[in-house]
Amino acid sequence: MSLLDIPDVFIGSTDDGHTFVILNRPIRDADRLLTYAGFLPREHHGRRLHLLPPGIAQDVHERAGVAMYGLLAHTHDLVDLSWTTRWSPDQPAGGPDLHFQVRDGTVAVTASTTAARLLLEQHGFVPTADGASYRTRDGLDERQLLSAVTAGEAHAYTHGLSARVHLGIPTPADIPASTRRRSAPATGPRITPSAPRRTR
């Protein structure tokens, strides 16, 4: 299983700046919500996904926020690891404090500040032999890897640290095929409270 297959909704970015939304189960009104926000629907290697082409960071942030707000009315099983949607008017110049690199079932992280390094250690990341970066503990499955990345990224945000996650997907054509079995459409509406998109 890929990290992209785990939640109901996975939002990520390709290296060339596309933002994508993967739907791992049928969600009522998802196509309409995502199309309204500017995402283009497509079937791709057994996946139902929506693409937003590269654009101005603030515009991409706002479009993704509209999409997320609508989707959260139907599921809270949503993971957003896209770097293209991370925009804030007071975003510092320069590179991120934490840079996560996800590739082939591993997660490597570089930290540019002492606070970022301490945060990684708090979440169980261990330094590599050369001390230049951190990695997750051995033996983690894909769900645990996803949890480690999302927890570290969210914790960094609460401390005012910037984080960027690269999924190792160069272009939309490189988004991997789904390894999750398609489920049958939901027979009735799922009603859950909506929540606003967190601001960056």
C-alpha positions as CSV (number, residue, x, y, z in Angstrom):
1,M,0.0,0.0,0.0
2,S,1.2,3.5,-0.8
3,L,0.8,6.5,1.6
4,L,-1.6,7.9,-1.0
5,D,-4.0,5.0,-0.6
6,I,-4.5,5.3,3.2
7,P,-7.0,8.2,3.9
8,D,-10.3,8.8,2.2
9,V,-8.8,12.0,0.7
10,F,-5.2,12.6,0.1
11,I,-3.9,16.0,-1.0
12,G,-0.4,16.3,-2.3
13,S,1.9,18.1,-4.7
14,T,4.1,16.9,-7.6
15,D,7.7,18.2,-7.8
16,D,6.7,20.3,-10.9
17,G,4.1,22.2,-8.8
18,H,0.7,20.5,-9.6
19,T,-1.6,20.0,-6.6
20,F,-3.6,16.8,-6.7
21,V,-6.5,15.4,-4.7
22,I,-7.0,11.6,-4.6
23,L,-10.3,10.2,-3.6
24,N,-9.9,6.7,-2.2
25,R,-13.6,6.2,-1.7
26,P,-16.7,7.7,-3.3
27,I,-17.6,11.0,-1.7
28,R,-20.9,12.7,-2.4
29,D,-20.5,15.9,-4.3
30,A,-16.7,15.6,-4.4
31,D,-16.5,16.2,-8.2
32,R,-18.7,19.2,-8.0
33,L,-16.8,20.7,-5.0
34,L,-13.4,20.1,-6.5
35,T,-14.4,21.4,-10.0
36,Y,-15.9,24.5,-8.4
37,A,-12.5,25.1,-6.7
38,G,-10.7,24.8,-10.1
39,F,-9.5,21.2,-10.0
40,L,-9.7,19.1,-13.1
41,P,-11.1,15.5,-12.7
42,R,-9.5,12.5,-14.3
43,E,-9.1,8.7,-14.0
44,H,-5.4,7.8,-13.6
45,H,-4.1,4.3,-13.2
46,G,-7.2,3.1,-11.3
47,R,-7.4,6.3,-9.3
48,R,-10.0,9.0,-9.2
49,L,-8.0,12.2,-8.9
50,H,-8.3,15.9,-9.4
51,L,-5.5,18.2,-10.6
52,L,-4.8,21.9,-10.1
53,P,-2.1,23.2,-12.4
54,P,0.8,25.2,-10.9
55,G,-0.2,28.8,-10.0
56,I,0.3,31.7,-7.7
57,A,0.8,30.3,-4.1
58,Q,-2.0,32.4,-2.6
59,D,-4.5,31.4,-5.3
60,V,-3.6,27.7,-4.9
61,H,-3.9,28.0,-1.1
62,E,-7.4,29.5,-1.4
63,R,-8.6,27.1,-4.0
64,A,-7.4,24.1,-2.0
65,G,-9.0,25.7,1.1
66,V,-12.4,25.8,-0.6
67,A,-12.1,22.2,-1.7
68,M,-11.0,21.0,1.8
69,Y,-13.8,22.8,3.5
70,G,-16.4,21.2,1.3
71,L,-14.8,17.7,1.6
72,L,-14.6,17.9,5.4
73,A,-18.4,18.0,5.5
74,H,-18.3,14.4,4.2
75,T,-15.2,12.9,5.8
76,H,-12.6,13.8,8.4
77,D,-10.3,11.1,7.0
78,L,-8.3,13.7,5.0
79,V,-4.6,14.2,4.8
80,D,-3.0,17.3,3.3
81,L,0.7,17.1,2.6
82,S,0.8,19.4,-0.3
83,W,3.6,22.0,-0.4
84,T,1.9,24.0,-3.1
85,T,-1.0,25.0,-0.8
86,R,1.2,26.3,2.0
87,W,0.9,30.1,1.9
88,S,0.8,32.7,4.5
89,P,1.1,36.5,4.3
90,D,3.8,36.4,7.0
91,Q,5.7,33.4,5.6
92,P,9.4,33.8,6.1
93,A,11.7,34.0,3.1
94,G,14.2,31.2,2.5
95,G,13.9,27.5,2.8
96,P,11.7,25.5,5.2
97,D,12.8,24.7,8.8
98,L,11.9,21.1,8.0
99,H,12.1,19.3,4.7
100,F,10.5,15.9,4.5
101,Q,11.4,13.6,1.6
102,V,9.1,10.6,1.1
103,R,10.4,7.9,-1.2
104,D,10.0,4.1,-1.6
105,G,8.6,3.5,1.8
106,T,11.1,5.7,3.7
107,V,11.0,9.2,5.1
108,A,14.2,11.4,5.4
109,V,14.0,14.8,7.0
110,T,16.5,17.7,7.1
111,A,16.2,20.3,9.8
112,S,17.7,23.8,9.4
113,T,17.3,25.0,13.0
114,T,17.9,23.6,16.5
115,A,14.1,23.9,17.3
116,A,13.3,21.8,14.2
117,R,15.8,19.1,15.2
118,L,14.4,18.9,18.7
119,L,10.9,18.6,17.4
120,L,11.9,15.7,15.1
121,E,13.6,13.9,18.1
122,Q,10.4,14.5,20.1
123,H,8.5,12.6,17.4
124,G,10.9,9.7,17.3
125,F,12.9,10.6,14.3
126,V,16.5,9.4,14.6
127,P,19.6,11.1,13.2
128,T,21.4,9.4,10.3
129,A,25.0,8.2,10.8
130,D,26.5,11.4,9.3
131,G,24.2,13.6,11.4
132,A,23.1,15.5,8.3
133,S,19.4,14.4,8.4
134,Y,16.9,12.4,10.3
135,R,14.9,9.3,9.4
136,T,11.9,7.4,10.9
137,R,12.6,4.4,13.2
138,D,13.0,1.0,11.5
139,G,10.0,-1.3,11.1
140,L,7.3,1.3,10.5
141,D,4.5,0.3,8.1
142,E,2.9,2.8,5.7
143,R,0.3,4.0,8.1
144,Q,2.9,4.7,10.8
145,L,5.1,6.5,8.3
146,L,2.1,8.7,7.3
147,S,1.3,9.3,10.9
148,A,4.9,10.3,11.7
149,V,5.0,12.8,8.8
150,T,1.6,14.4,9.5
151,A,2.3,14.6,13.2
152,G,5.7,16.2,12.7
153,E,4.4,18.7,10.1
154,A,1.4,19.7,12.2
155,H,3.5,20.1,15.3
156,A,6.0,22.2,13.4
157,Y,3.1,24.5,12.3
158,T,2.0,25.0,16.0
159,H,5.5,26.2,16.9
160,G,5.8,28.6,14.0
161,L,8.2,26.4,12.0
162,S,7.8,25.9,8.3
163,A,7.7,22.5,6.8
164,R,7.7,21.2,3.2
165,V,6.9,17.6,2.2
166,H,8.1,16.2,-1.1
167,L,6.4,13.0,-2.1
168,G,8.9,12.0,-4.7
169,I,6.4,12.4,-7.6
170,P,8.0,14.4,-10.4
171,T,4.9,15.0,-12.5
172,P,1.2,14.0,-12.5
173,A,2.0,11.2,-14.9
174,D,4.2,9.7,-12.1
175,I,1.4,9.4,-9.5
176,P,1.4,5.7,-8.7
177,A,-1.4,3.3,-9.5
178,S,-3.9,2.6,-6.8
179,T,-3.2,-0.5,-4.7
180,R,-6.5,0.0,-2.8
181,R,-9.6,-1.9,-3.8
182,R,-12.4,0.4,-5.0
183,S,-15.3,0.3,-2.6
184,A,-18.9,0.4,-3.6
185,P,-20.7,3.8,-3.6
186,A,-22.1,4.8,-0.2
187,T,-25.8,4.0,0.1
188,G,-26.7,7.0,2.2
189,P,-25.3,10.4,3.2
190,R,-22.6,10.5,5.8
191,I,-23.2,13.6,8.0
192,T,-20.2,14.9,9.9
193,P,-19.5,18.4,11.2
194,S,-17.5,20.6,8.9
195,A,-14.2,22.2,10.0
196,P,-12.4,25.2,8.5
197,R,-9.1,24.7,6.6
198,R,-6.2,25.6,8.8
199,T,-4.5,28.8,7.7
200,R,-0.8,29.0,6.9
